Amino acid sequence: MPPAPEPAVATRDHHPARRTRAATPASATATVEIPRDVADAEIEVGGRVVKLTNLTKVFWPQEGITKGDLIRYYTGIAPVLLPHIRDRAMVMKRYPNGAAGDFFFMKRAPSPRPAWIETCSIEHSSGNVIDFPMINDLAALLWVVNLGCIDLNEWYARCDDVDRPDYLHFDLDPGEEVGFPQVVETAHAVNETLRNLGMSTYPKTTGSRGIHVYVPIVRGPTQKDVWTVAKTISLDIARRHPRLTTAVYRKEIRPRDRVHVDFNQNAWGRTLASVYSVRPRPRAPVSTPVTWDELRRPIAIDDFRIDNVPARVKRLGDLWAPVTAESRRDRFDLAALLEPATRPRSPRPR
């Protein structure tokens, strides 16, 4: 039986998307130097001119970390960061006055903007089409950080099919009375459950108070299917570890002394802070890949910061490289966990 044709217009479960490409690809870039002691600058990055503004503006007052320091961090980390955010719509969370200031979300790529900023135009079920920016090279990365984006929030699915993600994940969100050791204990419980299902797991600190656990999956199941699997697993974990975890979604009735295993972050259109994102918190912590062995030793969220993560990556490489690897070998096929009626009928994207 041939696969059912995709609907021509957006529905709750299907969202047409169109990618606009730059006229010419960026050329390979050598080392890029971000000027110090100047407020504004124009730099050439891969044949593109990027305007940088307010470089001396202090973004973390207590630490004296400037906007220029933030841009320098992202410049250095770009080789391992870009594979994780490339070809995905980006939701911009802008902090024009730094980490301690107010922020606002922005989905549409601002206009005017450089002609080389590529976009992913996604049609929503309301009929509204939003042109999200995509960060596919260093020039685009510096452009979006210059807008005041401290952390980066990309979609779970690539622009060629925004309904079929590359991974499922579990956001371990501690209640107000929970310390980080309990979050780590929860992460190990989640890992045990996922490994027993045959899944490869990759943890990272959130850079805030929690831990994210990601599972690379074979593309094919829809975002709704991924959400369904994550919900089933999260409810099971909460049932087996009732004194440690909860899967109660409504915050006002959620126990304050448990770690919320948040499956709802797998819903369509949601985002989490990307791996290697700086977070707008004291000491400028970074959402950093860690090993399960590291999580068996005492660690703290702010052990991983803007000032030491680049050296860690230089020493260890990208611990999360398998999350975006093309090979199916380490990617779990969720079809085995889905009811027959929910298994994908349309061709899987490459």
N, C-alpha and C positions, 0 to 999 in steps of 0.2 A: 504494500500500500504506500503510495507516494506521500511524502510529508505534507502536512497541511500548510497552505500558503500563509505567509505573515499578513496581518491586516494592513491596509493601506494607510490608515491613520492611527494615531496614538491611542492606546487603551491603558488600563491599569497595569497590564502585564507586557505590553509591547510599546517601545518608544523609539521611533525612527530617529536616527542621528546622522549628521553629515559633517564631514571634516573639511575644513578649509586649510589648504597648505600654503606655505610660504612659496614665493615665486622661485627662489633658489635656496637650496639647503645651506646651512651654516658650514663653513669650512672648519677643519680641525683647528683647535686652539692650542697655543702654547701656554705657558704660564701667564696669567693675567694679574697684574698688580693693581690693587685698589689704592688710590692716593690717600695719604694721611695729611692731616693739618690743613685740609681745604674743605670748604662746605659743599661745593658742587664740582662735578667733573663729568667729562665725556670720555668714555674709553672705547677702544675698538676690540670687539670680541668675535672672533670667527668671521670677520668681514662685515660685522654689524656694529653700528654705533649705539652705545647704551648711555643714556643720560642718568647720572646718579645725583641725588639731591640730599641736602641736610646730613652729610656724612658725619659731621661732628656733633650732631644732636645726640644727647644722652638718652638711651633707651632703658637702661637699668641704672637708676641714680645711685643706689647704695654701692654697686660694684663699679660704677664709672664706665660701663660698657656702652659704646656708642652704636649708632646705626651703621657706621662704617665697619665696626668690628663684626656686627652681624653679617654684613655683606661679605666681609673677608672670610668668615667661617663658611658660608655657603659656597663661595668660590672654591675653597680648598676641598670641600666634601663632595662637590658636584660629580666627580667620576663614579662614586658609589651610590649617590642619591638618584641621579637622573634615570637609571634603569627602572627604579621603583615608581616613578611618577610619569614617565614618558607615555604619550598616546592616551592620556586620561584627562577627562574634564577636571578642572580645578575650581574649587569653591574658595574664594579669597576671604580671609579673615584679617581685616586691616586694623593695625594699631598705629595711627598717625602720630601719637604722642608717646610711644614706647610701651613697655610691658606693664607699667603701672597705670596707664591711661585707659580711656574708653576705647572700645573696639566696635566695629560693625562688619556684618557679612555683606559680601558683594558677589553675585553670581555672574552677571553679564560682564564680559570683557569691556573695560572702559573705552570710550571713544572721545577724542582721537587716540590712537595707539600705533606703535610701529607696524609697518606693513608685514613684517616677518613674524608677528605673533600669530600662531595658528590657533584655530578655534574648533570646538566640538559643539555643533548646534543640535540640541536635544529637544524633541517635541514632547511635551507633557500631555497627559490625558485631557487636560483642560483645553488643549489646542495651542497653548502658549509655547513659543519656541525661544529657548535661552541659549545665547552664544557664550559658552564657557571658554575661558582661555585654556590652552594646553602648554605645558612646560616641557619642551622637547630638546632643549639645548641650553648651554650656559648663558647665552645672551637673554633668553626668555626667563631663565631662573633669576638673573640679576634684576631684570625689569620688574618681576612680580614682587621680589623682596624689597625693592626700592619703593614700592607702593605702600610699604608698612606691614607686609605679611610676615609675621614672625614665625609662625608655624605654617605648614603646607598641608592642605586637606584635599586629596585627590579622590576620584571615584574608584570603586572597587572593580569596575569593568572598563575595558578599553573602548575607545570611541567606535571601533568597527562593529561592536554589538554591546550597547550599554546595559542590556538586560542580562548578560551572562558573565558573571565575575570570574576572576582567576583564583580566588581564595575565599574561604570562610574564616571567621575569626571570633574570638571571645574577648570581650572587654571586661576585665576584672576591676570593678569599681567599688572601692571600699566605702562603707558607711562612716558616719561621723565619728564613731567610737572605735574604729578599726585602725590598727597600726600596720606598717608595711610587712612585718613578719607574717601576719595573718594572710596578707595578699599573696605572699610567696608560697605559703602552705596551700592556699587555694589553687595557685598556678600548678603546683605539683599534682594536686588531685585532678585538675582538668587534663593535664598531660597524661596521667595514667589512663584516664578514660579514653582519650583520643588514640593513644598508642595501642590500647587493647582493641580498638576498631581498625587498626592497621594504618593509621594516619601518621604522616611526618609532621612534626610540630616545631614552630619557631617562635620563641618568646622575645619580647622587647619591653623595656620600661616605657611607660607613657610619657615620662618627663613631668608628670603631675604627681598623682598618688598611687597609681595602679600599674597593672601589667596587661599587655596585649598578647594573646596567643593566636598565631596565624597558622592555617593549614592550606598549603597549595593544593588546588583541585584542578581536575580536567575540565576545561571549559565545555559547557553544554547545558547543564541545569540552569534554570532561570534564577534571578535574584530571589524570587518568592520561594523557589524550591530550596535554595541555600538557607534562607531564613527559617524555613520549616525544619530542616535538619538541625540547625543551630539551636532552635527552640527545644526540640526533642531532647537533645543532648544536655542542654542547660537545665531543664527540668529534672532530668535523671540525676545530674550531679547534685542539685539542690536537695533532692529527696534522699540521696545517700550520704550527704554531709550537712545535715540540718543545723548543726551548731556552728558551722563554719561559713556556709554560703546561703544565698537566697536567689531566687529567680523572679521575685515579685517586681513587676514593672513600675507600679505606681509608687513614687518616692515617698509620698506622705504616709503610706502604710508599710513601707519596707523597714525591716528591723535595722536599727542603727549600728548594731554590733556584728553585722555579717558583711561578707563580700558579695556584691551583686554580680552574678554571672550574666552579663547583659547580652542577650541574643538579638535584641531589637536593633542593635547597631548594624545588623546585616540587612536591614530593610532597604528597599530601593531608594536611592537619593541621599542616603546617610553617608557621612564621611567620618574618618578618624584622622588624627594627626599622623602624618607620614613618618615612616622610619627616618631617622636622622634629622627630624624637625627640632628646632629650638622651641622651647615653650616659654610663655610669658610669665615666668615665676621667678622668685628670688634665686640668684646665682646662675641664671640662664641655663637650666638643665636641658638635656637633649634626649629625645626618645631614641633609645639605643638598643641594638640587638645584644642579647646576652645568651650565654649557654646555660643549659640545665645544671651543669656542674657549678657554675658561678652562683646560681640560685640556691645551692646547698650551703653556701658560705654567707656570712653576714655582709649584706650590701645595703646601700641606701639610694634613693632616687637621685639625689644630687651628687652621687659619686661620678655621674656622667654629665659633663658640662661642656659648654661652648669652648672652654679653654683646654680641655684634655681629650675630648672625643677624637679630633683629627689624629692625634698621636696613637690612640688606641686602634683606629682603623688602619693606620699605616702598619701597625704591628700585627694585627689579626686579619686584615682584609675585611671583606663584606661578609659577615656571618649570615646575612639574609640573602645571599646570591641565589640559593635554590628556590626562594619564593617566586622569583620572576624567570626562572630557567625555562627554556622552551621544551626541554625533554619531558615526556610523560612519566618517566621512570619514578620520580618522587612525588608525583601529583596524584592525589586520591580521587577515584572516580565515585562521585556521590550517587550515581545511578543505582548502585547496589543497595543504598539505604532508602531509596524513594519508592513509594507505591507505584505499581505499573501505570496508573492513570496520570501520575505526575511526571513520569520520565520524559525527557525532551524528545519531541517528535521532529523538530526541524533540524537541518544540518548543523553540526557544531562548527563554530568559527575556527579557523586555523590559528 
